[in-house]
Amino acid sequence: MEAVIAVIALLFLLFVVLGAYATVRVIGAARRGVDRTISQARRTVEDSTLRARTFTQFGAAGEIAQLRLKLRTSMRATQDALHAGVGEDESLRESLGLFERLSAHGRELDDELKRLETEPDKATLATRLPGLRERTERITGSADSLRWAARDRARRFAEDDLDSLSAQIDVEAGALRHWTTEPDATSSWPDAPAPDAAAPGSQPWPGPPRSRPADEPSRSAITPPGRRPTYPWQKKPRPESTT
C-alpha cells in the first residue's frame, strides 16, 4: 500500500513539474511575442517620425533625419535578407557574421545621429555633417553589397535549377514524342503443332493457301508406267511364226 501511495505521489509531482515547465515556456513565448510586437511598433513610429522630419525640417536637422532613415532602412533590409536566406544556404552564415559586426558600427552611428538631433549648436553640427555623411555612406554601402550579393546568389541558384529542370523536361518530351511502329509484343502467333502430328506440306499455323506458280506443269493423278529395263541373261522373245 505504501508503494502505491509513493508511486501516486511521484506521478503527481511529475505532473506538477511538467505543468510548471509548460506554463513557464508559454509565458516566455508570450512575453517574447509582446516584446517583439512592441519593438516593431516602436520602430515603425520612429521611422514615421524620421520620415516626417525629412519633409518638415530643413538644414542640418533635416539632413540628420535623412541619414538616420537611410541607415535604418538599409540595415533592416539586409538583416531580413540574410536571415531569410541562411535557412536555405549555409554559406550565408559567414556573411551574417560580417553583418553583425557591421551592425555594431551602424548602431553606434545611429545613436550618435540621434543625440545630434537635439544639438543646439548648429554651426558645430554643420561642420560634423560631412563626416557623418561619409560614415553613413560606407555603412549603407557595405550593407547593400551584402544584401545584393545574397540575392544574386539565390537568383543564380534558382536559374541553375531552372536550366536543369528545363533540360530534363526537354529530354522527357523527346522521349514521349518518339513512338514506335513495331507490332505489339503482347500479340503472339498460335503455337505450331508437333512435328509428328503435322501433315506433310501443311503450315504450322493457319494462313492463306500457297498459290501454285503459273509455269509449274500440272501433274496427272496416275503416273504412266515407264519402260522396263532388260538384262543380258534374259532370253529374247521369240517372234511369232506366220503362216
Backbone torsions as a table, in degrees:
resi	resn	phi	psi	omega
1	MET	NA	-40.7	179.9
2	GLU	-65.6	-34.9	178.9
3	ALA	-66.2	-40.1	178.9
4	VAL	-63.5	-42.3	179.0
5	ILE	-63.7	-39.1	179.7
6	ALA	-65.7	-41.5	179.0
7	VAL	-64.3	-42.5	179.1
8	ILE	-63.3	-41.8	179.2
9	ALA	-65.1	-38.9	178.8
10	LEU	-65.7	-42.4	177.5
11	LEU	-63.8	-39.6	178.2
12	PHE	-64.1	-41.7	177.9
13	LEU	-64.4	-38.7	179.2
14	LEU	-64.9	-41.9	177.7
15	PHE	-63.3	-38.6	178.8
16	VAL	-64.6	-43.6	-179.8
17	VAL	-64.5	-43.7	178.5
18	LEU	-63.9	-39.3	177.4
19	GLY	-63.9	-42.3	178.5
20	ALA	-64.9	-40.3	178.9
21	TYR	-64.3	-44.8	178.8
22	ALA	-63.6	-38.2	179.3
23	THR	-64.5	-41.7	179.1
24	VAL	-63.8	-41.6	179.2
25	ARG	-64.3	-42.3	-179.7
26	VAL	-65.3	-42.8	179.6
27	ILE	-64.2	-41.7	178.7
28	GLY	-63.0	-42.7	178.7
29	ALA	-64.4	-40.7	178.7
30	ALA	-65.7	-38.8	179.1
31	ARG	-66.3	-41.0	177.6
32	ARG	-65.0	-38.1	177.1
33	GLY	-63.9	-40.0	178.7
34	VAL	-67.0	-42.0	178.8
35	ASP	-63.6	-38.6	178.8
36	ARG	-66.1	-39.3	178.8
37	THR	-66.8	-40.6	179.1
38	ILE	-65.3	-41.0	179.5
39	SER	-64.3	-41.8	178.5
40	GLN	-65.2	-40.2	178.8
41	ALA	-66.2	-41.4	178.9
42	ARG	-64.9	-40.1	179.3
43	ARG	-66.2	-39.3	178.8
44	THR	-64.8	-42.3	179.3
45	VAL	-65.2	-41.0	-178.5
46	GLU	-68.2	-39.9	177.2
47	ASP	-64.7	-38.0	178.2
48	SER	-66.4	-37.0	178.1
49	THR	-65.9	-43.6	178.4
50	LEU	-64.0	-40.2	178.8
51	ARG	-63.9	-36.2	178.3
52	ALA	-70.4	-34.8	180.0
53	ARG	-69.0	-30.9	178.5
54	THR	-64.6	-22.2	178.9
55	PHE	-98.4	-25.1	-174.3
56	THR	-99.9	-25.2	-178.5
57	GLN	-106.7	149.5	-177.9
58	PHE	-123.6	164.1	177.1
59	GLY	80.6	-146.5	-175.4
60	ALA	-66.5	-38.2	-178.7
61	ALA	-63.8	-42.7	178.8
62	GLY	-67.2	-36.4	178.8
63	GLU	-70.1	-35.6	176.3
64	ILE	-63.6	-40.6	177.5
65	ALA	-63.0	-39.2	177.5
66	GLN	-64.8	-40.6	179.0
67	LEU	-64.4	-43.1	179.1
68	ARG	-63.4	-44.1	-179.1
69	LEU	-65.0	-40.8	178.7
70	LYS	-65.7	-42.3	-179.9
71	LEU	-64.3	-46.9	-177.7
72	ARG	-67.0	-40.0	-179.7
73	THR	-65.3	-43.8	-178.9
74	SER	-66.9	-44.2	-178.2
75	MET	-66.6	-39.4	-179.2
76	ARG	-68.9	-40.6	179.7
77	ALA	-65.0	-40.3	178.8
78	THR	-67.3	-40.2	178.4
79	GLN	-61.8	-45.1	180.0
80	ASP	-64.5	-40.3	-178.8
81	ALA	-66.2	-41.7	-179.3
82	LEU	-70.8	-41.8	179.1
83	HIS	-66.6	-32.5	178.3
84	ALA	-73.6	-32.2	-177.1
85	GLY	-89.5	-19.8	-176.9
86	VAL	-68.8	-23.4	178.0
87	GLY	-70.1	-25.2	-179.4
88	GLU	-104.1	-23.8	-177.9
89	ASP	-130.6	108.0	-176.8
90	GLU	-69.5	-20.3	-179.6
91	SER	-68.6	-13.0	179.2
92	LEU	-79.6	-5.5	179.1
93	ARG	-65.0	-36.4	176.4
94	GLU	-65.6	-40.2	176.6
95	SER	-65.1	-35.7	177.9
96	LEU	-66.4	-36.7	175.7
97	GLY	-64.8	-39.7	176.0
98	LEU	-64.8	-36.8	179.5
99	PHE	-68.0	-34.8	177.1
100	GLU	-62.6	-39.3	176.6
101	ARG	-67.1	-38.0	177.0
102	LEU	-67.9	-32.9	179.8
103	SER	-64.7	-32.1	177.1
104	ALA	-62.0	-42.9	176.4
105	HIS	-67.7	-36.3	178.9
106	GLY	-66.2	-41.9	178.5
107	ARG	-66.6	-37.1	177.2
108	GLU	-63.2	-43.4	178.5
109	LEU	-66.6	-39.3	179.8
110	ASP	-64.8	-40.1	177.3
111	ASP	-64.2	-39.7	179.1
112	GLU	-66.3	-41.1	177.3
113	LEU	-65.7	-35.2	179.2
114	LYS	-66.4	-37.8	177.7
115	ARG	-68.8	-34.1	-178.2
116	LEU	-74.6	-11.1	178.4
117	GLU	-64.8	-29.1	-179.6
118	THR	-104.0	17.1	179.9
119	GLU	-74.1	122.7	-177.8
120	PRO	-79.5	-23.4	-177.3
121	ASP	-82.4	97.7	-176.6
122	LYS	-71.5	-29.8	-179.1
123	ALA	-67.9	-46.0	178.0
124	THR	-64.0	-38.4	178.9
125	LEU	-63.1	-38.6	179.8
126	ALA	-67.5	-34.3	178.8
127	THR	-71.6	-25.5	-178.3
128	ARG	-90.9	-11.1	-177.1
129	LEU	-62.0	-41.9	179.3
130	PRO	-58.6	-41.6	178.4
131	GLY	-66.0	-41.2	177.5
132	LEU	-64.6	-38.8	178.8
133	ARG	-65.2	-40.4	179.2
134	GLU	-66.3	-42.6	177.9
135	ARG	-62.9	-40.3	178.9
136	THR	-63.8	-41.2	179.9
137	GLU	-66.1	-38.6	-180.0
138	ARG	-67.0	-42.6	-178.8
139	ILE	-69.7	-46.3	-179.8
140	THR	-67.7	-33.2	177.1
141	GLY	-64.5	-42.3	177.7
142	SER	-65.8	-41.0	179.0
143	ALA	-64.6	-43.3	178.7
144	ASP	-64.2	-36.8	179.0
145	SER	-63.9	-43.1	177.2
146	LEU	-63.9	-42.7	-177.3
147	ARG	-64.9	-46.2	-178.1
148	TRP	-71.3	-31.9	175.8
149	ALA	-64.6	-42.0	177.9
150	ALA	-64.4	-40.6	178.8
151	ARG	-68.1	-39.5	177.7
152	ASP	-64.9	-37.0	178.3
153	ARG	-65.2	-44.5	178.2
154	ALA	-64.3	-40.0	179.0
155	ARG	-66.3	-38.0	179.1
156	ARG	-65.1	-42.5	177.2
157	PHE	-62.0	-39.6	179.2
158	ALA	-65.8	-39.3	178.8
159	GLU	-67.7	-40.5	178.2
160	ASP	-63.2	-42.5	178.4
161	ASP	-64.6	-38.0	178.5
162	LEU	-67.3	-39.5	177.8
163	ASP	-63.3	-44.0	178.6
164	SER	-64.1	-41.4	178.9
165	LEU	-65.1	-40.1	179.0
166	SER	-64.3	-40.2	178.2
167	ALA	-64.3	-42.1	178.3
168	GLN	-64.5	-38.4	178.9
169	ILE	-66.9	-38.7	177.9
170	ASP	-63.1	-42.2	178.3
171	VAL	-64.2	-43.8	179.4
172	GLU	-65.3	-39.2	178.6
173	ALA	-65.0	-40.1	176.6
174	GLY	-64.1	-38.0	178.0
175	ALA	-67.5	-35.4	179.1
176	LEU	-69.9	-32.2	-179.8
177	ARG	-81.4	-12.5	-177.5
178	HIS	-91.3	86.5	177.3
179	TRP	-97.2	160.9	-176.4
180	THR	-114.9	153.3	179.0
181	THR	-105.7	10.4	178.0
182	GLU	-67.5	152.6	179.4
183	PRO	-63.5	156.4	-178.5
184	ASP	-65.5	130.9	-178.2
185	ALA	-69.1	-17.2	-178.0
186	THR	-77.3	-25.3	179.3
187	SER	-83.0	129.6	-176.6
188	SER	-129.0	155.9	177.5
189	TRP	-73.8	154.5	175.6
190	PRO	-67.2	151.2	-178.5
191	ASP	-64.5	137.7	178.6
192	ALA	-76.6	146.1	178.2
193	PRO	-68.5	165.6	-179.5
194	ALA	-64.7	151.9	-177.6
195	PRO	-59.0	-39.0	-178.2
196	ASP	-73.6	-23.0	-178.8
197	ALA	-89.3	-17.1	-178.2
198	ALA	-78.8	138.0	178.2
199	ALA	-77.7	151.2	179.6
200	PRO	-62.5	134.6	178.1
201	GLY	80.8	-2.5	179.8
202	SER	-85.9	152.1	179.3
203	GLN	-83.1	147.6	179.1
204	PRO	-71.5	-12.8	177.2
205	TRP	-142.7	158.5	-178.1
206	PRO	-66.0	142.7	-179.4
207	GLY	-169.2	175.3	-179.9
208	PRO	-66.4	144.3	179.3
209	PRO	-63.5	145.3	-179.5
210	ARG	-75.3	128.0	-178.7
211	SER	-77.4	144.4	-179.8
212	ARG	-84.4	136.3	177.6
213	PRO	-62.3	149.8	-176.6
214	ALA	-67.7	-35.0	-176.7
215	ASP	-83.7	-1.9	-179.2
216	GLU	-80.4	121.6	-177.7
217	PRO	-69.0	146.9	178.8
218	SER	-77.6	134.7	-179.9
219	ARG	-90.2	139.9	177.0
220	SER	-75.6	157.4	-178.3
221	ALA	-68.1	-35.1	-179.2
222	ILE	-117.0	125.7	-180.0
223	THR	-83.8	126.0	-179.0
224	PRO	-66.6	146.2	-178.7
225	PRO	-68.5	141.3	179.1
226	GLY	-86.7	175.1	-179.8
227	ARG	-73.4	131.0	-178.2
228	ARG	-76.0	141.8	178.0
229	PRO	-74.8	149.0	177.8
230	THR	-109.6	150.7	-177.8
231	TYR	-120.5	154.8	-174.5
232	PRO	-68.2	-24.7	-178.5
233	TRP	-82.9	-7.7	178.4
234	GLN	-80.3	145.9	177.9
235	LYS	-78.6	145.6	178.1
236	LYS	-75.5	144.5	179.1
237	PRO	-68.2	139.1	-179.2
238	ARG	-76.8	137.1	178.3
239	PRO	-75.0	147.6	179.8
240	GLU	-73.8	137.5	-179.7
241	SER	-78.5	147.9	179.5
242	THR	-112.9	143.0	179.0
243	THR	-106.1	NA	NA
